[in-house]
Amino acid sequence: MGIGIYLHIGYEYCIWVYTYLLIVHSGVGREMLVGLVDCNKVRSAEDTRTLCSMTTPCGWEIYKPYIRTIEYFMKSPCDCPSGTHCARSSDDISISAFVYRCSPSNGDES
């Protein structure tokens, strides 16, 4: 379960803070995920969809610490722009999650 908050900073960027509770076998841990979203790409109030920047995570694949068995995927509140897709980019062991970011789509993908 999570809560998303958007704050305007400067002219070009919004910062979103996304908190969630992560339950692991040793107890409950609370993590905070922070990323930048391009405010120029934020849609109107009727369409609440926001677009992730290339450095903003588009999701996290949460795994069990040490054994890295996947538990679930948590999608970011933003979406990848057209011409990109959400792909695994790194492993953040501090939150026991694989981090996904928007990556350019190859023309030969089906």
N, C-alpha and C positions, 0 to 999 in steps of 0.2 A: 504494500500500500504506500502511496507517496503523495506529496503535496508539491505543486509547481508554483513558483512565484516569479514574475517578470518585473524587472526594475530597469528604467531608462538611465543609461549613463552616457554622457556625451551626445554627439549628434548621430553617430553611425552604429552604435552597438547597444544592445540590451544585454543584460546578464540574467541568466536564469539559474535559479538555485533549486535543486531537486533533492529532497530528502526522502529517505526510505528506511524502513526497518529490515534488517537482514537477520534471519534466525539461523543460527548454526548450531551444531551439536553441543558446543560448549556454552551456549547461552545466546543472549540477544545483543547484537552490535548495532549501533546507529551510525550511518555513513552520510556524508553530504557530497553531492556531485555538483560541480559548478562548470558552466561553459558560456561562451559568447555566442549570441545569435545576431545576425545582421538585421537591424530594425527596418531597413529599407525593403527587406523581403517579407516583412510581417504583413499578412493580409488584413482586410477590413474587419470590423467587429463582427459582421455576419459570418465571415469565414475565419475562424479562429486558428487556422493552420499557420504555423511558422516554419520557416525553412532553416535547416542547420547550416552553419558555415562549414568549410572543409576541415576545421579543427575542432568543431563541437561534436561530442559523441552523439551518435544517432541511436545508441542502445548499449546495453551491457548484458553479457551472458554470465549469470551468476553461477559459480561452481563451489563445491565443497572444498574447503582448504586442504592442502596437502595431497589429496587424491584426485582433485580436479574433475570430479564427476559433475556434469552439468545438472543444475537444479531447475533453472528457468531463464527465460529471456525477458529483460525489462526494456521496453521501448522508450526512447527519449520523447519529451513533449514536442520536439520539432521533427520535420520530415526532410528527407534528402531532396535537393532540387532535381528537376528533370535532367536526364543525361548522366545521373549518378545513381549509385545504389549503396545500401548500408552493408559494409563489409568489415570483418574482423581486422583490427589494425594493431592492437597491442594487448599485453597482459598486465593488469594492475593487481599485483599480489596483495597490496595493502587493503583492497576491498574484495578480494577473492572473485575477480571478474575479468573476463575478456572484454576489452573495449572495442566498440564498433564505431567507425566514422564513415562519412560519405566519401565514396571513391568513384572516379570517372568510370562509366560503363564502357566496355569494349564493344565495338560494332559487331563483332563476330559472336557475341554471347546470344544464346537462345532463351 
